[in-house]
Amino acid sequence: MDGHKLRALVVDDSAYNRQTIAAMLELDPGVEVIGRASNGKEALRMVFDLQPDVITLDLEMPEMDGFAFLRVLMAKKPLPVIVVSGHAERDHVFRALELGALDFIAKPGRHIGPDLRTIQEDLLAKLRVVRRLSVVRLLQRAQHLAEQRGERTTLEVPAFDSGRYEPQKRRGPPLGVLGIAASTGGPPALQQLLCALPATLPIAILVAQHMPARFTRAFAARLDKICSFQVCEATDQQELQSGIVYIAPGAANLEVDTGSTGPRVRVRAPRGGATIVPSGDLLFKTVSDLFGPRFCALILTGMGSDGREGAELAKRLGATVLAEDPNTAVMPGMPAAAIDAGVVDAVLSLEELPVAIQRFADACRPRVEPVP
């Protein structure tokens, strides 16, 4: 696609939304909107007739909704899809990502409305990454998640429920900590990784996933239902406990420090001028300061270089640094930046990472000397 305009198809049941999204996309001189569809059936016909490079997709549509459209699209002609969804459909977004969508934009309401600046910049930024992503890897990840679910379909995952959320029982302090930084392509990668790990690992897991505010809590609740780990959106002053995954809130940074009873989670507002929130760099720096060799920093798929500086400090303090293989990641930027810095101990595919993480966790266990 390099050197050519990116050909976009806009799919939404609202004529106003179709017109508005198309106008936003064409603000980028490298983008050409080649079609607009009002439902999934119409969109599928246009996919084969017009050959778009990227699709923006509403999920709630008549005749054929966005989920059915994604299933057929990924089976017959996988393409990068950016979901445009309201805050009320938070759980729907993660179902769409499981089915192979690349990313999502959070629109203010069911209809976009006249004030477009809240999503315009984000939409154009996500569109620009399409030229660099691995569509094949998106499809493979969706297939792997389907296999991991087994007989369970995405529709059988319960909707977001705020009832089972905070850690319910004390598990004790962790012997080690795994910190994960991820961005574009991260939610399905995290789901695949966490669901492949046993909850008996004697570690806590902290996640800095770049995601809009108000979506991270639903993401954590969804993971909590389908993974063996207990997963929660982190809250300030929580005790850091073994066997729990703490997801950084979308509009805040996740750190750790020492409390009166042991390590605790800190949730802090971003400093002035910060452009990446939650920050993988900040997470890695604060955890490695406290845990040193008992910390493992993992950088997954994503654009940019978040995590590189934090990984450099972590490595100097004796931590283990892992990176997803850029050749198999949906977006290679973040892991490649850390690899180029020369601080990564192992470069592994997403399928290989669980073994390395279990090896790190085992190394954190106290050595038992044989009785003479």
C-alpha positions in Angstrom: 0.0 0.0 0.0 3.0 2.3 0.3 2.9 5.2 -2.1 -0.8 4.7 -2.8 -3.8 6.2 -1.0 -5.4 4.0 1.7 -8.8 2.9 0.4 -11.3 3.0 3.2 -14.8 1.6 3.5 -17.2 3.1 6.2 -19.8 0.8 7.6 -22.5 2.3 9.9 -26.3 2.2 9.9 -26.6 6.0 10.5 -26.3 8.1 7.4 -25.1 11.0 9.5 -22.3 8.8 11.0 -21.3 7.5 7.6 -21.0 11.0 6.2 -19.2 12.3 9.3 -16.6 9.5 9.5 -15.9 9.7 5.8 -15.3 13.4 6.0 -12.9 12.8 8.9 -11.0 10.1 7.1 -10.6 12.3 4.0 -8.9 15.0 6.0 -5.8 12.7 5.6 -4.5 13.3 2.0 -3.3 9.7 2.0 -6.8 8.3 2.5 -9.6 7.8 0.0 -13.1 6.7 1.1 -14.3 4.4 -1.7 -17.6 3.3 -0.2 -20.2 3.6 2.5 -22.4 0.7 3.7 -25.4 0.7 6.1 -25.1 -2.9 7.3 -22.9 -6.0 7.2 -24.5 -7.5 4.1 -24.0 -4.4 2.0 -20.5 -4.1 3.4 -19.5 -7.6 2.4 -20.6 -6.9 -1.2 -18.5 -3.8 -1.3 -15.5 -5.5 0.2 -15.3 -7.9 -2.8 -16.4 -5.3 -5.4 -14.3 -2.3 -4.2 -11.3 -4.0 -2.6 -10.8 -1.6 0.4 -7.5 -1.6 2.4 -9.2 -0.7 5.7 -12.8 -0.7 7.2 -14.4 1.4 9.9 -17.2 -0.6 11.5 -20.2 0.0 13.7 -21.3 -3.1 15.6 -25.1 -2.5 16.1 -26.7 -2.7 12.6 -29.8 -4.3 11.1 -29.8 -7.3 8.8 -26.2 -8.3 9.5 -24.5 -6.8 12.6 -20.8 -6.1 13.0 -20.0 -9.4 14.7 -21.4 -11.5 11.9 -19.7 -9.3 9.4 -16.3 -9.8 11.2 -16.7 -13.6 11.2 -17.4 -13.7 7.5 -14.8 -11.1 6.6 -12.0 -12.9 8.6 -12.9 -16.2 7.0 -13.0 -15.1 3.4 -11.0 -11.9 3.1 -9.2 -10.7 6.2 -8.7 -6.9 6.3 -7.8 -4.4 9.1 -11.0 -3.3 10.8 -11.3 -0.3 13.2 -14.5 -0.5 15.3 -16.3 2.8 16.1 -18.3 2.1 19.2 -20.0 4.0 22.0 -19.1 3.7 25.7 -22.3 1.8 26.3 -21.0 -1.1 24.1 -17.8 -1.6 26.0 -18.1 -5.4 26.2 -19.1 -5.6 22.5 -15.7 -4.0 21.6 -13.7 -6.8 23.2 -15.9 -9.4 21.4 -15.0 -7.7 18.1 -11.3 -7.6 18.9 -11.5 -11.4 19.7 -13.0 -11.9 16.2 -10.1 -10.1 14.5 -10.7 -6.4 14.6 -7.5 -4.3 14.8 -8.6 -1.6 17.3 -11.5 0.6 18.3 -12.5 4.2 18.7 -14.7 5.3 21.5 -17.4 7.7 20.2 -19.2 9.9 22.7 -22.7 8.4 22.1 -24.8 6.2 19.8 -24.5 8.9 17.2 -21.3 10.9 16.8 -22.9 14.3 17.0 -21.6 17.7 15.7 -18.5 17.8 18.0 -16.0 15.6 16.2 -12.7 16.6 17.7 -13.0 14.1 20.5 -12.4 11.2 18.0 -11.0 12.8 14.9 -7.4 12.8 15.9 -7.5 9.3 17.3 -9.2 7.9 14.3 -6.7 9.4 11.9 -3.8 8.2 14.1 -5.1 4.6 14.1 -5.6 4.7 10.3 -2.0 5.6 9.8 -0.8 2.4 11.5 -2.7 0.2 9.1 0.2 0.4 6.5 2.5 -1.3 9.1 0.4 -4.0 10.6 0.3 -7.7 10.0 -3.2 -8.7 8.8 -2.1 -12.3 8.7 -1.1 -12.2 12.4 -4.5 -10.6 13.2 -6.3 -13.5 11.6 -4.0 -16.1 13.3 -4.6 -14.5 16.7 -8.4 -14.6 16.2 -8.1 -18.3 15.2 -6.0 -19.1 18.2 -8.5 -17.4 20.6 -11.3 -19.4 19.0 -9.3 -22.6 19.6 -8.6 -21.5 23.2 -12.2 -21.0 23.9 -13.0 -24.5 22.7 -16.7 -25.1 22.7 -17.5 -21.7 24.2 -18.3 -19.0 21.7 -17.8 -15.3 22.3 -21.5 -14.9 22.8 -21.4 -17.1 25.8 -19.1 -14.9 27.7 -21.2 -13.1 30.3 -21.7 -9.4 29.8 -19.8 -6.9 32.0 -20.8 -7.4 35.6 -19.4 -5.0 38.2 -20.3 -7.4 41.1 -17.3 -9.7 41.0 -14.5 -7.3 40.7 -12.3 -6.5 43.6 -9.9 -9.2 44.8 -12.1 -11.4 47.1 -9.5 -13.3 49.2 -6.0 -12.6 50.4 -3.4 -14.5 48.5 -0.2 -13.2 50.1 2.6 -11.1 48.7 4.1 -12.2 45.3 7.5 -13.8 45.0 8.0 -11.9 41.8 6.2 -9.5 39.4 5.5 -9.6 35.7 4.9 -6.2 34.1 3.4 -6.1 30.6 3.3 -3.1 28.2 1.0 -3.3 25.1 -0.8 -1.1 22.7 -2.3 -1.7 19.2 -3.3 -5.4 19.0 -2.7 -5.8 22.8 -6.2 -6.8 24.2 -6.4 -10.1 22.2 -2.7 -10.8 22.8 -3.1 -10.3 26.5 -6.2 -12.5 26.5 -4.3 -15.3 24.7 -1.3 -15.0 27.0 -3.1 -14.8 30.3 -5.4 -17.7 29.5 -2.4 -19.8 28.7 -0.8 -19.2 32.2 -1.7 -21.2 35.3 -3.1 -19.2 38.2 -0.7 -21.0 40.6 2.3 -19.0 39.5 3.6 -17.2 42.6 3.7 -13.8 40.9 1.6 -10.7 40.5 1.0 -9.3 37.0 0.6 -5.6 36.2 -0.5 -4.5 32.8 -0.1 -1.1 31.1 -2.4 -1.5 28.0 -3.0 1.7 26.0 -6.8 2.0 26.1 -9.3 4.8 26.6 -10.7 5.5 30.0 -13.9 3.7 30.9 -13.0 0.6 28.8 -10.2 -0.9 31.0 -12.7 -1.9 33.7 -14.8 -3.8 31.3 -11.7 -5.4 29.8 -10.5 -6.5 33.2 -13.9 -7.9 34.1 -14.0 -9.8 30.8 -10.5 -11.3 31.4 -11.6 -12.2 34.9 -14.4 -14.4 33.6 -12.3 -16.3 31.0 -8.8 -16.7 32.6 -7.7 -18.7 35.5 -6.1 -15.6 37.1 -8.2 -13.2 39.1 -8.2 -9.9 37.1 -9.1 -6.5 38.2 -8.8 -2.9 37.2 -6.2 -1.5 39.6 -7.2 0.9 42.4 -4.9 3.1 44.4 -3.4 1.5 47.6 -4.3 -2.1 46.8 -1.9 -4.6 48.3 0.1 -6.4 45.6 -0.9 -10.0 45.9 0.2 -13.2 44.2 -2.1 -14.7 41.5 -3.8 -11.4 40.7 -3.6 -9.4 37.4 -3.9 -5.6 37.8 -5.0 -3.7 34.7 -4.0 0.0 34.7 -7.0 2.3 34.4 -7.1 3.9 31.0 -6.6 7.5 32.1 -3.9 6.8 34.7 -0.5 5.3 35.3 0.2 2.2 37.3 3.1 2.1 39.7 4.2 0.2 42.8 5.8 1.2 46.1 6.2 -0.1 49.6 3.4 0.2 52.1 3.3 -0.6 55.8 2.3 -4.2 55.1 4.2 -4.8 51.9 4.2 -3.8 48.2 1.1 -1.9 47.1 -0.3 -0.7 43.8 -0.4 3.1 43.1 -2.7 4.6 40.5 -1.6 8.1 39.6 -2.8 10.8 37.3 -0.4 11.4 34.3 2.1 14.1 34.7 1.6 17.3 32.6 2.6 16.8 28.9 2.4 13.0 29.0 1.2 11.6 25.7 1.2 7.8 26.5 -1.1 6.7 29.3 -0.9 4.2 30.9 2.9 4.3 30.5 4.8 1.0 30.2 8.0 2.9 30.9 6.8 4.2 34.2 5.4 0.8 35.2 8.7 -0.9 34.5 10.8 1.7 36.3 8.8 1.6 39.5 8.5 -2.2 39.7 12.2 -2.8 38.9 13.2 -0.3 41.6 11.4 -2.5 44.2 11.8 -6.0 42.8 15.1 -5.9 40.8 15.9 -9.5 39.7 12.4 -10.7 40.8 10.9 -8.6 38.0 10.1 -9.6 34.5 9.3 -6.9 31.9 7.4 -8.0 28.9 6.7 -5.8 25.8 4.0 -7.0 23.5 2.5 -5.6 20.2 2.2 -1.9 19.7 3.2 1.2 17.8 5.9 3.5 19.1 8.6 2.8 21.7 6.8 2.7 25.1 8.5 0.2 27.4 12.0 0.7 26.0 13.3 3.1 28.5 11.7 1.3 31.4 13.2 -2.0 30.1 16.6 -0.4 29.9 16.5 0.5 33.6 15.0 -2.8 34.6 17.8 -4.6 32.9 20.4 -2.6 34.8 18.7 -3.6 38.0 18.9 -7.3 37.2 15.4 -7.9 35.8 14.5 -10.3 33.0 13.3 -8.6 29.8 11.1 -10.4 27.2 9.7 -9.1 24.0 7.1 -10.5 21.6 8.7 -11.4 18.2 8.2 -8.4 15.9 7.8 -10.8 13.0 4.7 -12.3 14.6 3.3 -9.3 16.5 0.3 -7.5 15.0 2.3 -4.2 15.4 6.1 -4.6 15.7 7.1 -1.1 16.9 7.2 -1.5 20.7 9.0 -4.8 20.9 11.4 -3.8 18.1 12.4 -0.7 19.9 13.4 -2.6 23.0 15.2 -5.2 20.9 17.1 -2.5 19.1 18.2 -1.1 22.5 19.9 -4.4 23.2 18.2 -5.1 26.6 15.9 -8.0 25.7 16.9 -11.4 27.1 14.6 -13.4 24.8 12.5 -12.7 21.7 9.5 -15.1 21.5 6.3 -15.6 19.7 3.1 -15.1 21.8 2.7 -18.9 21.9 6.2 -19.4 23.3 5.9 -16.7 26.0 4.0 -18.7 28.6 6.9 -21.2 29.0 9.4 -18.3 29.5 7.1 -16.7 32.1 6.7 -19.9 34.0 10.5 -20.3 34.0 10.8 -16.8 35.5 8.2 -17.5 38.1 9.9 -20.8 39.1 13.2 -18.9 39.5 11.5 -16.6 42.0 10.6 -19.5 44.3 13.0 -19.9 47.3 15.6 -22.6 46.8 15.2 -25.6 49.1 18.6 -26.9 50.2 18.8 -30.7 50.4 18.9 -32.1 53.9 22.4 -33.6 54.6 
